[in-house]
Structure formats: structure tokens, C-alpha cells
Amino acid sequence: LQSAESARVAEESRRADEERAAEIRAENAELARRQDEELAALPDDAPIEEFLAHLFIDKTEEHHRKAIERIRALPELTARLAARLENEAPLQREHVLNFIAMAGSPDPAWEPLVGQAILRLAADYRAEAKDLSIGRITHVKGLAWGALLAAETFGPKRFEKEARELRDAVAAWPNEGPRNEALAVVDLYLAGRPLPKE
């Protein structure tokens, strides 16, 4: 009797798990469909940040592929990326660099944008190391890592000069743990070794 009851409970539990898994798959499919519709509905002249939001981690790899294809086809893309890289918030600039890192073979016109973005990020680290209340360096390691993932798409150590500037700026960060994590990423780039993707 006890064995039969255990088997019945186990079967009910298995069925409930399968039903919940089916619900989650359906919810995910609906979310992906909505995201695809939102991307398709964006007019070409929508702000670039609206397109870049389709590369956030809450989207699927398939959606990222569609978003990259759509962004690469936008008119005046390089000028729009350059304008967005003028944003004072490093995180907003990182969204542009994330696109460049994810876009596959980079447009050579993006190369000076990446170099300038790294130098600007270094200036942000320097300023905030002196006054943490500025609050723009939202993730000490992550911002450096994101910039260098974009740099890496142009070949190993292509931005060595800029990366050295970034390293010097990160080295002045007052909090040892985050500073050391960020320096480890910069040092990987400077050594010509591939950066981790995750």
C-alpha cells in the first residue's frame, strides 16, 4: 500500500512538473514572439538605443541574431553609433560596444569609435576613483570587459595603447576587489589572450 501511494505521488509530481515545463515553454515562446514583433515594428529612424535594447540578456540568441541583422542594415549606422557613444553614462556607451562585440565582422569605420570609447571610459574611471559619489561606473569589471570585448573583434591587441590607458585608470580604483577583477580582464587583453565571453 505504501509503495503504491509513493508511486502515485511520484507520478502526480512528474505530471505537474511536465505541465509547468510546458507552461514555461509557451510563455517563453509568447515572449519571443512579442519581442520579434517589437523589433520588426521599430522604424529605421527610431533612436539607436531602442534597437540596442534588443541585445540585452533577457532576449534569446535567435532574437539577438535578428536584432544584429536589423541594426547592421540601419541607415547612417556609424554616425548613430558615434552619437550614442557621446552619452555621459558609461553604461549607455557600453550598449553600443556590446553591439560591436556581438556583430561579427566589424565595420572598419567602427574602429576609431572603439578606441575613443576606451579612452573615454578610462577618463570616467579616473574621475570616479577620486569621487565615488559620481556613480557612473556601475560595474568596475563589467564596463572594462565590455569595452575590450568590442576591441577584441578588431584583432588581438589592436587597441593596446588605449587598453594601457584603461589599465592605468582602473589601477587607481579605490576598492581592491573590483579593481583586481577589472585589472585581470585588461591584463588578458594586453597579453593578447582571448577574453571570456561570459
N, C-alpha and C positions, 0 to 999 in steps of 0.2 A: 504493500500500500504506500509506504513512504517513498519507495523508488518510483512508483507510478506518478505520485504527486510531484516529486522532484523533476521528473521528465516533463510533466505538463507545464510546470512553472518555467522550466528552461525553454520549452517550445514557445510559450507566450512571450517570454523575454526576447527570443530570437525574432519572432514575428514583429514585435514592437520596434526592435532595432532596425529591421528591414523597412518598415513603414516610415520611420523617422528619416532613414537614409534616403528613401525615395522622395520624401518631402523636401529635404535639403537639396537634392539634385534638381528638383523642379524649381525651387526658389532661386538657386544659382543660375539656372537656365533663363529664368524670367529676368533676373538682374542683368545678365549678359545681353539679353535681347534689348532691354531698355537702354543700356549703355551704348550699344551699337546704334540704336535709333538716335540717341542724343548726339553722338559723333556725326552721324550722317546729316543731321538737321543743322549743324553749325554752318553758317555761311562762310565763304572763304575769307571775308574781311572781319570775322569775329576776332576779338582780342586773342593774341597768341597764347596767353595763359589759359584760356578756355580749352584750347587744343592740348596743351601740355598736361592739363589735369587728367587727360585720358591715359597718361602713362604712370599714374600713381599705383601704388602696390595693391590697392583694392580692386584692380582690374585684372582680367586674365591675360595670359601670354598671347592668346589669339587676339584679344582686344588691343593689346599693345601693338601687335603687328599691323592691325588695321589703322590704328592711330598714327603710327610712324609713316605708313604709306600715305595717309591723308596729309600729314604735316609736311612731308617732303615735297608734296605737289602744290603747296600753297604759293601764291604769287608773292614776290618780294620777300621770300623766306629769310634770307640772310639779314636783310635790313631789319626785319621784325625781330629776329633773334638778338641782333645787336642792340636794338632799342630796349628790349626786355632786360638785357644784361646791364642796363644803366640803373635798374631798380636799386634802391639803397639797401634793401633787405637781402643778405646773402642767401637765405633760403629760396627766395623768388628767383635769384640768379641760378641757383643750383638746379631748378626745374629745367632751365634751358640746357645746362650742362648735362643733365640726365638724358634729355632727348639726344644730344650729340653722342653720348656714350652708347645709347641704345640703337642709334640709327643705322648701324652697319658702316659701310664705307663712307667716311665723312667727305663732305664737300670741301675742297681746298680753301674756299673762301671763309670757312669757319675757323681756320687755324689761328688767324690773328685775334679772333673773338675769344678763343680759349686762353691764349696767352695773356690777354688783358684781364680776363676774368680771374685768372690765378693771381695776378698781381693785385687786383682789387681786393680779392679775398685776403691776401697777406696783409694789406693795409687795414682791413677790418679786424683781423686777429690782433695786430699791433695796438690799434686804438682801444679795443675792448680789454686787452690784457692790462691796460692802465686804468680802466674804469669799467668793471663788470656790470655796472648798472645800465650800460648801453643796451644790453640784452639782445643783440642781433646774432651773435654766434650761438645758435640754438643747439648745435651738436658739434662739439670740438672735433672729434674724429670724423664724423659723417660728412661735414662740409668739405674738409680737405680731401677725403676719399672720393666724394662725388666729382670734385674738380679734376682730380687726377685720373679717374676712370674716363672722363671725356678726353683728357690729354693723351691717354694711352692709345686711343683709337688712331692717332696720327703716327704711331710707331714708338718703340721704346726710347725713353729719354729725350724725345724731341723737344720737350719743354724743360730741359734740365736747369737752365738759368732761372726760369720762373719758379720751378719747384724748389730751388735752393732759397729763393726769397721767401717762399711759403714756409719752408722748414725753419728759417731764422725767425720768422714771425711766430710760428707755433711754439718754438722753443722758449719764447717769452711768456707763454700762458702760465698763469699763477697756480693752477690746480694740477698737481703732479700726475694723478691717474689719467684724466682725459688728455693731458699734454703728451704723456708717453704713448698712449694709444694712437694719437694722431701722428706723432713722430714716426712710429713704426710703419704706418702706411706710406708716409712721404719717403722714408728710407727705402722701402721696397721699390717705389718708383725710381728713385735715384740710382738704385742698384741695377736697374733695367730688368727687374723681375716682374712677372705679371701680378696685378693686384687681384685680391679675391673679389668675386662678383657679389657675394652675399656676406 
